[in-house]
Amino acid sequence: MKFVDEAPISVHAGKGGHGCLSFRREKYIPKGGPDGGDGGDGGSVVLVADPDLNTLVDYRYQRVFRAANGEPGRGGNCRGRSAEDLLLRVPVGTTVLDADTGEVIGDLTAAGERLVVAKRGFHGLGNTRFKSSVNRAPRQTTPGSEGESRNLRLELKLLADVGLLGLPNAGKSTLIQAISAARPKIADYPFTTLVPQLGVVALEAHRSFVVADIPGVIEGAADGAGLGIRFLRHLTRTRLLLQVVDLAPIDSSDPTAAAALLRTELEKFSPTLAQREAWLVLNKADLLPEAEARTAAAMVVRALGWTAPWFVISAAQRDGTRALCEAIMNHLEELAREREENPDAAQREVALQEAMQQEARARIAQLQSQRKSGSDGSGDDRDDGDGDTEVFHAP
């Protein structure tokens, strides 16, 4: 199955049915009077958040959606049938934007949530409606109104509590496999992970959180290199970032430089996202003697001037992962209590997420414009020629 996280579509609500011009004509009933019925309402186009979907692939090939029109009225004061709403199912976490104005129409963040994106046309009135004491045989009707039409852009952002950020082969996929039931592809070459992965970490009954693993970030990712620019925006919905760094890289590179690179790319992509709370996770400690691993980790923390929590783990051996998950769970529960007790904190979080998403959209739009104008020939975030970012097959 393909993972598609962006799709442009066009939606058209149904027209309202016209009112009927009719008079009662029966034997022995002279001057029966008007009996034209109203038309029916057209159908609206409604997006519905479906928890069983995790991709927008259904909207990659079919992009025009039209709701049915209302039926016209008929004689005998018969009203036309109203059309059913057209329900379009999208994954939970879908943001809906007006493609022409860039306005955010809505955000579907809960299962079953609905959003009307194109309003139905109103029904026309039959001539019965215009009968009065001075107008006993009205010939006036009204037509049904046109339904609303819109060009939309659907953007999927994964709903997760924690986001994993790291260079290729830092061990993010191994970590998410070690702490959850997710089974991503794991190999010893870069970009094994081509699409985001979600895992549910269950510590005990009623205590769990969701982790999102995105493809590895490389130098220049914020400028379009590699796969990072496509998926960094998925981190805008997370509450905590885990910067996963390889403590013993096979190429003998500096872990401190790797951690600094992650911060640089994150700041270039979205300064607001870079302000999101982040913890440092130094992985692959099993490749070094225990004392040496501790010394190397302390050197990295000291060189970075890191003041937030940091952990030394071995995802492959599941060493230190339990303590990491317990700390994350306690932190998330503390944030949840703060939101409940302090409404201002919840409002600040909403404003922060909106700012991050706006910055992410602006950055992606800027890079797309550069590619179309040919001014950026180094970007690897390719376009397949039909207005969408290239779609990679899930492993």
C-alpha positions, 0 to 999 in steps of 0.5 A: 500500500502507498503512503500518501500524506497530501492530496489536492481535490475538487469538491462540488455540492449538489444544486437545489431542485427548482420549484414547480409551476403547476395548477390543480386540474381535475374534473368538476374542480374549476379554478383548483388553484396552484399546487406546485411543490418545492424542490429538494435540497442538494447534497453537501460534501462532508469529510469524516475522520475514519480511524481505520485509514492511515493514508490519503491514497484514495484521493490520489487518482480520483480528485473530483467529487460531486454530491447529487442534486436535489430533485425538482418539485412536482404538481400535487404539492409534491416536494422534490427529494433532497439529495444525500450528503456525499461523505468522504472518509479521511484519516484522523489527523487530516488538515483541510485547506482551501487551495486557492486562498491557503485558508485552513478550513478545519482540522479532523483530529478525532475519530468520527469528527465531521467537516462540511467543506462544500455546502448544499444548494437550497431548494427552489420554491413552488408557486403554491408558496406565493398564493395570497388573497390578492394573487390566487393564481401565482405563476411565480417560482424560484430556482434552486441555488447552486451548491458550493464548489471548492478546490481543497488540499488535504494534508495528513499529519500523524497523531502521536505523542512522541516523535523520533528524530535522527540521522539515517541508521541512528537506530530509530526503527530499532527503538520503536520496535523495541518499545512497541508492537510496531515492526518496521523494516530494519537494515544496515543501510541508510533510508531503510524507513521510507514512510512514517511508522507509528507504534503504541507503547503500553506500559500497563493498563490505561498507560500508553502513548504513541510514538512516530518514527520518520525517515532519517534527516540528513544535512540539507533536509530543510532545503529539500535534500533526502526525505526529511522535508516531506515528513518533518511536518508530522512532528508538529503534532507531537508533544515531545521530540526524542533526538536519537543519536548513534553513540558509536557510528560505524564511520567514526563520525562525531555524535556531537556533530550529528546532534547539532545537525539535527537541531540546525535542520529543525530550526531551518525547517520550523523555528517554532518546532525547534522550540518544542521540548526535546530529549536526547537519546544516545543509542547503540551503547552496546557497541562500546564498553559500559564505562566508555559508553558513559564517558562518550555520552557525557562528552556529547552532553557537555559539548552540546551544553544540553540541559534537558533530560538525556538517556543512554540506551541500547535499543537492540538489546532493550537496555535502558528502554524501559526507564526511557518509556517510564520517564516519557509516560510520566512527563506526558501525564504531567502535561495532560494534568497541566492542560486540564488544570490550566486552560491557558496552557491548552490554548498556548498549545493550540496556538503553538501547533498552528504556528508550527503547521503554518511554518511547515506549509510555508517552507514546503511551498517555498521549496516546491516553488524553487523546484518549479522555477529550477532555482534549486537543483540539489533537492532530492524531494522529487515531484512526479509531475502531477502536482504531488510529492513523489509517493514511496511504496511502504516496505 
